[in-house]
């Protein structure tokens, strides 16, 4: 029951994250391209372009992290672990996923504390709180912790085949 609920929540979160990551990447490309044209063709620039592209970059990166966790595409060093028997590998994966989920909860909590502490600070060219940089960290840490929790509690069936290198 909990597995189905978590899967349902994560499916929706993954879909939303994918759309936001795509939008963020597109925003970066558009804003930076427009800024280059403005600078080199019209000898002028947008005051807000650097901040908007930086915000889009941070949002894109931190919202994409949980998608990489889900797909297993983050860098991992398996030189020793891949030599272990499958049951031990499975146990180690569950333990490390659980520890990583706890670490993401610490990141989540710390990001909330820092976002609240910097709420009154404003960005230079935009009338936004500087905490806008912490929102994707908060969302990404929550999303990642849910994926890692699911992987720790309900691991996929281990294979007897050689793991990816």
Secondary structure, 3 states (H helix, E strand, C coil): CHHHHHHHHHHHHHHHHHHHHHHHHHHHHHHHHHHHHHHHCCCCCCCCHHHHHHHHHHHHHHHHHHHHHHHCCCCCCCCCHHHCCHHHHHHHHHHHHHHHHHHHHHHHHHHHHHHHHCCCCECCCCCCECCHHHHHHHHHHHHHHHHHHHHHHCCCCCCCCCCCC
